[in-house]
Amino acid sequence: MTTEERRLHRLARIRRRKELGPIPNRHPMTDLSNMTKEEKRLRINKMQRERGYKRGRKPGPLEGQRAAKTNRSNMTDEEKRIHRNILAMRRYHNGGQEKQLEAGRQWRKKAPEKKKALDRKGRLKQKYNLTIDDYKAMQTAQENRCGICQSTEKSSPRFKLWCVDHDEETGRIRGLLCHNCNAGIGLFKHNIERLEQAIQYLRSFPLKGE
Ligand SMILES: [Zn+2]
């Protein structure tokens, strides 16, 4: 719109307003024109209270949540739990998700070794209910050797941890093994009879040079 157009537009608007008289308020509830000063003040206060204003201040976006937070004293534990979950969910979907993901990404980038150590810790805990200290104690007790072949290598330098050999049925932990020995007894289903049969079988063939 050019300056001239804008001027004409403004003039047209003024002319229209003169023809129509003053613009009426949209709703009689908000029409304060015929009130005394005191009536106006009371009406405005009432409207603001209804809209959640406090001391003439507009409620912020979190005001409702804060109010709910203070009411938690009347909740049962289960209701409190649900309420906490709702708040967490709201935070999560209100941009918290991306924030969390980004923080995780930054942390992993900054400390990849820490991340790996933590993964290891989680795996030990989840699979065998072992802490890192338990694992280290076992390692020391076995003098950092495989429980079967006594090797100090874990079969390959890419393995950072010994295999935790455990009874599949009872979950009892037997000891630490190198990855080859662990795979070996695993393929024999941890079955002593079958392993003995394997030994017998191997014994039935004379060794080279005998
Ligand atoms: Zn071994």
Residues whose N, C-alpha, C, O or C-beta is under 5 A from the ligand:
A	BS01	ZN	C146 I148 C149 Q150 C178 C181
